[in-house]
Amino acid sequence: MSDKIICLCKGISEDTIIDAIKNGADTIEKVKEATGATTGHCHGSRCKGPIEELIAKYK
């Protein structure tokens, strides 16, 4: 398990995002709906890239 924070604005961890992907969130929009990632102050400018990498790795 990783404590690494992927979405800094919302404090959403890598593990939370991976769990969402493994449960069917296979697009940025679905990860957003499942976790709230990309909905913070930066609107995903910092976390979309890492989330896309996680989707490619875990879907």
N, C-alpha and C positions, 0 to 999 in steps of 0.2 A: 504494500500500500504506500502511496505517495502523498506527502503533505504539500506538494508543489502547487502553488496557486497559479491557475491559468488566466482566469478573469480577475484582474487586480481590482477593478472598480467594485465588483460585487463579492469578491473573496471566494470565488468558486474554484474548488480544487480539481486537479487532474483526475483524481479517482471518481469524483462526481460526474465529470464529463465522460469518462470512459464507461461508467455504469450506464449513463444515458445512451451512449452509442451502442453498447451491447444489448440494450433493451429496445433498439429500433430507431434511435435518433441518428439517421444516416446523412443528414444535411445540416448546414449551419442553422437554418430556420427551425428544424426539429430540436436541435440541441438548445437553441434559444428558448423554445417553448417548454422543454423539459427541465431546464436548469436556471434560466434567467441570464445566462452568459450572453454577452454582447449588448445588454440593456443598460449598462452603466453610463457614466459621464462621457467616456470616449467612444461609445457606440460601436465597440468591437475593433477599433483601430489597432489595439494592442493584442487582442486575443483571437481574432478570426484566423490568422495564419496558423498558430499553434493548434487551434481546434480543427482546422482542415487537415493538418498532419495527423492528429489523433483519429479523425474519421477514416482517413486512408489506411491507417495502421490497424484499427480495431473493428471496422464494419465487416 
